[in-house]
Amino acid sequence: MTQKDPWLLTPGPLTTSRETKDTMLHDWGSRDSSFIETNQRIRENLVKIIDGQESYVCVPLQGSGTFAVEATIGTLLPPNGKALILINGAYGKRMVKILQYLNREYDIIETPEDTPPSIDDLDKKLSQDPKITHVLAVHCETTSGILNPLNQIGKIVAKHNRRLIIDAMSAFGAIPISIKEIQFDAVMASSNKCLEGVPGVGFAIIQKQSLEQCKGNSHSLSLDLYDQWITMEANAQWRFTPPTHVIMALDAAINQFVQEGGVLARHKRYSENCKTLISGMKEMGFETLLTSQLQAPIIVTFKMPKDHKFDFPLFYESLKEKNFVIYPGKLTVAPSFRIGCIGHIGRQEIRGALTAIKDTLAEMNIGDCSPE
């Protein structure tokens, strides 16, 4: 490359390490023993992250995280089941759309994008509706960056003897989730978020006892995680052509994750990135959408400045020219943009981004960054 790749301050895809990139410079046969061993190692290592070695299995799937979400819901929720979806952003709404495609019954509890789900409303809804079999929750909703109260949600779901499915796309690997702390049927994530791999594979870590009951539930051959699991258990191979380079990169990324110190170490680095980012942005006058109590160290939403000279497309392109890629807003509650704290980056890169933002504001002649 003649020019260095930009720093990706987004919720994924992310900046990856040179070691992870270099892994993809080779070719593997999908039926080769070394690839099969790598695939099995990844599955085992992912289960360890939730302390699920005794009772959970990992089922990987080609595609983005949404592929894994649809596959998990379609496999675990039977045709006569009913889901309750906790919504405070785009990814809760996406699960609604999935259920509409699946023609499965569902209900919702929706709160604004800057507000956690109501635990009292969840308790009440489960008390009133015995038809609900599964609760679907997003751990970190990247629409805003909010960290939802997963442990409280889990306690209420367990109290009512229902099943919990967790979309942990943006949190898995950086915010602890353990079966020792919370009961759940499945947690879903992907390679290109806090594990710092590349896009192309999603996965679900599912309670084996639950998965054993799911034969025939799926609406799709390619998205049937029960069938994918049965095949991998029988011959350790994928049913259909796997994304070999992506999987080998994920194996390298997980090795680095372990060497760094696992979830707690990654959480510490991302938290330091987040604090550095928010502090620097506030010094320039920017205001965050969320309070510190609600903010996950994954991605931060900033309110748009009220200064009429602030033009987000121009701001974005100027930062890109300075080698930093940020993210547009996705809110309905307020005009905003987002800056990520995750990936193979540290405080040095965040400080570099802050300098680029300060220089860009000067170029745009923006003096007041207080929100609209």
C-alpha positions in Angstrom: 0.0 0.0 0.0 1.2 3.5 -0.8 -1.0 5.1 1.8 -1.7 3.9 5.3 -5.2 2.5 6.0 -7.4 5.0 7.8 -8.2 4.5 11.5 -11.8 3.2 11.6 -13.6 4.9 14.6 -16.8 3.0 13.9 -18.7 0.1 15.5 -17.4 -2.3 12.9 -15.7 -3.2 10.6 -12.8 -2.0 12.7 -9.1 -1.3 12.4 -7.3 -4.7 12.7 -3.8 -5.6 13.6 -1.1 -6.4 11.1 -0.9 -9.9 12.5 -4.6 -10.4 11.7 -4.2 -9.0 8.2 -1.2 -11.1 7.5 -3.1 -14.3 8.3 -5.3 -13.7 5.2 -2.4 -13.8 2.8 -2.6 -17.6 2.6 -5.1 -20.0 1.1 -6.7 -23.0 2.9 -8.8 -25.9 1.8 -12.1 -26.1 3.6 -11.8 -29.9 4.0 -8.1 -29.7 5.1 -7.3 -31.0 8.5 -5.5 -27.8 9.6 -8.5 -25.7 8.7 -10.9 -28.1 10.5 -8.7 -28.0 13.6 -8.7 -24.2 13.5 -12.5 -24.0 13.2 -12.9 -26.4 16.2 -10.5 -24.3 18.2 -12.4 -21.1 17.5 -15.7 -22.7 18.5 -14.2 -23.9 21.8 -12.5 -20.6 22.6 -15.7 -18.6 21.9 -17.6 -20.7 24.4 -14.9 -20.1 27.0 -15.6 -16.4 26.9 -19.0 -16.9 28.4 -17.8 -19.7 30.8 -20.0 -22.1 29.0 -17.7 -25.1 28.4 -19.9 -27.6 30.1 -23.3 -26.8 28.6 -23.0 -24.5 25.6 -22.0 -24.9 22.0 -20.8 -22.4 19.4 -22.4 -22.5 15.9 -20.7 -20.2 13.4 -22.4 -19.0 10.2 -21.3 -17.3 7.0 -22.3 -13.6 6.7 -22.7 -10.6 8.9 -24.0 -10.4 12.4 -27.6 -10.0 11.1 -27.3 -13.4 9.4 -26.5 -14.9 12.8 -29.4 -13.0 14.5 -31.9 -14.2 12.0 -30.5 -17.7 12.0 -30.6 -17.9 15.8 -34.2 -16.5 16.1 -35.4 -18.7 13.3 -33.8 -21.8 14.9 -34.6 -21.3 18.5 -38.1 -19.8 18.3 -40.6 -22.5 17.2 -43.4 -21.6 14.8 -45.9 -21.6 17.7 -43.6 -19.5 20.0 -44.0 -15.8 20.8 -41.1 -13.4 21.2 -41.0 -10.2 23.3 -38.5 -7.7 21.9 -36.9 -5.0 24.0 -36.4 -2.0 21.7 -34.4 1.2 22.2 -32.7 1.5 18.8 -32.3 0.2 15.3 -31.2 -3.3 16.2 -34.2 -4.1 18.3 -36.3 -2.9 15.4 -34.3 -5.1 13.1 -35.4 -8.1 15.1 -39.0 -7.1 14.7 -38.5 -7.1 10.9 -36.9 -10.5 11.1 -39.9 -11.9 13.0 -42.2 -10.3 10.4 -40.4 -12.2 7.7 -40.5 -15.4 9.7 -44.2 -14.9 10.4 -43.6 -15.5 14.1 -45.8 -13.9 16.8 -44.2 -11.1 18.8 -44.8 -8.2 21.1 -42.5 -5.3 22.0 -41.5 -3.0 24.8 -40.1 0.2 23.3 -38.3 3.0 25.0 -36.5 6.1 23.4 -32.9 5.5 22.1 -31.4 7.2 25.2 -33.5 5.2 27.7 -32.9 1.6 28.9 -35.8 -0.9 28.8 -38.2 -0.7 31.7 -37.6 -3.6 34.0 -41.1 -3.0 35.6 -42.8 -3.1 32.2 -40.9 -6.3 31.4 -42.0 -7.9 34.6 -45.6 -6.8 34.0 -45.7 -8.0 30.4 -44.4 -11.5 31.2 -46.9 -11.7 34.1 -49.8 -10.8 31.8 -48.9 -12.8 28.7 -48.3 -16.6 29.2 -47.9 -17.0 25.4 -44.5 -15.3 25.4 -41.8 -18.0 25.2 -38.7 -15.9 24.5 -37.3 -12.4 25.3 -35.0 -10.8 22.8 -32.6 -8.1 24.1 -29.7 -6.1 22.7 -26.8 -5.8 25.1 -25.2 -2.6 23.7 -27.4 -0.8 21.3 -25.0 0.9 18.9 -27.7 3.3 17.6 -26.8 5.4 20.7 -24.0 3.5 22.4 -26.3 2.7 25.4 -25.5 -0.3 27.7 -28.7 -2.1 28.5 -29.2 -3.7 32.0 -28.7 -7.2 30.9 -28.4 -8.8 34.4 -31.7 -7.2 35.5 -33.4 -8.3 32.3 -32.1 -11.8 32.8 -33.4 -12.0 36.4 -36.9 -11.1 35.4 -36.9 -13.5 32.4 -35.6 -16.3 34.7 -38.2 -15.4 37.3 -41.0 -16.0 34.8 -39.3 -19.1 33.4 -39.0 -17.8 29.9 -36.0 -18.0 27.5 -33.6 -15.1 26.8 -31.8 -14.5 23.5 -29.1 -11.8 23.6 -27.8 -9.7 20.6 -24.3 -9.0 21.9 -22.8 -7.9 18.5 -21.2 -4.8 19.8 -20.4 -6.0 23.3 -19.1 -9.5 23.0 -15.5 -9.7 24.0 -15.4 -6.4 25.7 -18.2 -6.4 28.2 -18.5 -9.5 30.4 -21.3 -12.0 29.8 -21.2 -15.2 31.8 -23.6 -18.0 32.4 -22.4 -17.8 36.0 -24.2 -14.4 36.3 -27.1 -14.7 33.9 -29.3 -17.4 32.4 -29.8 -17.3 28.6 -30.5 -19.6 25.8 -28.2 -17.9 23.3 -25.9 -15.0 22.7 -25.1 -13.8 19.2 -22.0 -11.9 18.0 -19.7 -11.6 15.0 -16.0 -11.6 14.0 -15.6 -7.9 13.2 -16.5 -6.2 16.5 -14.7 -6.4 19.9 -12.9 -9.6 18.9 -11.1 -7.4 16.3 -11.4 -9.9 13.4 -12.6 -9.1 9.9 -16.2 -9.2 8.6 -17.7 -12.4 7.2 -18.7 -14.7 10.0 -21.3 -14.5 12.7 -21.9 -17.0 15.5 -24.3 -18.0 18.2 -23.3 -19.6 21.5 -26.3 -21.7 22.4 -27.3 -23.8 25.4 -26.9 -27.4 24.1 -30.1 -28.6 25.8 -32.1 -25.9 24.1 -30.6 -26.5 20.7 -31.3 -30.2 20.8 -35.0 -29.3 20.8 -34.9 -27.2 17.7 -34.9 -29.7 14.8 -37.3 -28.5 12.1 -37.8 -25.0 13.5 -35.8 -23.1 11.0 -37.5 -21.4 8.0 -34.3 -21.7 5.9 -31.8 -24.4 4.9 -28.7 -22.1 5.0 -29.8 -20.4 8.2 -30.6 -23.6 10.2 -28.3 -23.6 13.1 -29.5 -26.9 14.4 -28.5 -28.6 11.1 -25.2 -26.6 11.1 -24.5 -27.8 14.6 -25.4 -31.5 13.9 -23.1 -31.5 10.8 -20.1 -29.9 12.7 -20.5 -32.3 15.6 -20.5 -35.2 13.1 -17.5 -34.3 11.0 -16.2 -31.0 12.3 -16.9 -29.4 8.9 -19.2 -26.7 7.5 -22.2 -27.7 5.5 -21.5 -25.2 2.8 -18.3 -23.4 1.7 -16.9 -21.5 4.7 -15.2 -18.1 4.6 -11.8 -19.6 5.1 -9.7 -16.4 5.2 -12.2 -14.8 7.6 -12.0 -17.7 10.0 -8.3 -17.9 10.0 -8.2 -14.2 10.7 -10.6 -14.7 13.6 -8.4 -17.4 15.0 -5.4 -15.0 14.9 -7.6 -12.2 16.5 -8.8 -14.5 19.3 -5.2 -15.5 20.0 -4.4 -11.8 20.4 -7.5 -11.3 22.5 -6.3 -14.0 24.9 -2.7 -12.6 25.0 -4.0 -9.2 25.9 -5.9 -10.6 28.9 -9.3 -11.4 27.6 -12.6 -9.5 28.3 -11.3 -7.5 31.3 -8.2 -6.2 29.5 -10.1 -5.3 26.4 -12.8 -3.6 28.4 -10.1 -1.6 30.2 -8.5 -0.4 26.9 -11.8 0.5 25.3 -12.9 2.3 28.5 -9.7 4.4 28.5 -10.3 5.2 24.8 -13.9 6.2 25.6 -12.9 8.5 28.5 -10.1 10.1 26.5 -12.6 10.7 23.6 -15.4 12.1 25.7 -13.1 14.4 27.7 -11.5 15.8 24.6 -14.8 16.3 22.8 -16.3 18.1 25.8 -13.3 20.4 25.9 -14.3 21.5 22.4 -17.9 22.0 23.5 -19.5 18.8 22.2 -22.2 17.2 24.2 -22.8 13.4 24.5 -26.3 12.0 24.1 -25.9 9.6 27.1 -24.9 10.1 30.7 -21.8 8.2 31.9 -24.0 5.7 33.7 -25.6 4.6 30.4 -22.6 4.9 28.1 -20.9 1.7 27.0 -17.2 2.0 26.0 -18.0 0.9 22.5 -19.3 3.9 20.5 -20.2 7.4 21.6 -23.0 9.5 20.2 -22.4 13.3 20.1 -25.1 15.9 19.4 -24.6 18.0 16.3 -23.4 21.6 17.0 -26.0 24.3 16.6 -23.5 26.5 14.6 -25.1 26.8 11.1 -21.6 26.5 9.5 -21.3 22.9 10.8 -21.8 20.6 7.8 -21.5 16.9 8.7 -20.6 15.6 5.2 -17.8 18.2 5.0 -16.7 17.4 8.6 -16.7 13.6 7.8 -14.7 14.0 4.6 -12.1 16.3 6.2 -11.5 13.8 9.0 -11.2 11.0 6.4 -8.6 13.1 4.6 -6.7 13.2 7.9 -7.0 9.4 8.1 -9.9 9.0 10.6 -13.2 7.5 9.6 -16.2 8.2 12.0 -19.9 7.2 11.7 -23.1 9.1 10.9 -25.8 9.3 13.5 -28.8 6.9 13.5 -31.1 8.6 16.1 -34.6 9.9 15.9 -34.4 11.7 19.2 -31.6 14.2 18.2 -29.3 15.1 15.2 -26.0 13.4 16.0 -22.9 11.6 14.8 -20.9 8.8 16.4 -17.3 8.0 17.1 -16.2 4.5 18.0 -13.7 3.5 20.8 -13.1 -0.1 19.7 -10.7 -2.0 17.3 -6.9 -2.3 17.3 -6.5 1.3 18.6 -5.5 3.0 21.9 -5.4 6.4 23.5 -2.7 7.6 21.1 -5.1 7.1 18.1 -8.0 8.7 20.0 -5.8 11.7 20.7 -4.8 11.8 17.1 -8.5 11.9 16.2 -9.2 14.7 18.6 -6.4 16.8 17.0 -7.9 16.1 13.6 -11.3 17.2 14.8 -9.9 20.4 16.4 -8.1 21.2 13.1 -11.2 20.5 11.1 -13.4 22.7 13.2 -10.8 25.5 12.8 -10.9 25.0 9.0 -14.7 25.2 9.1 -14.6 28.3 11.3 -16.7 26.6 14.0 -16.4 28.3 17.3 -19.4 27.0 19.2 -19.9 23.2 19.3 -22.8 23.3 21.8 -25.8 21.2 20.5 -28.9 22.2 18.6 
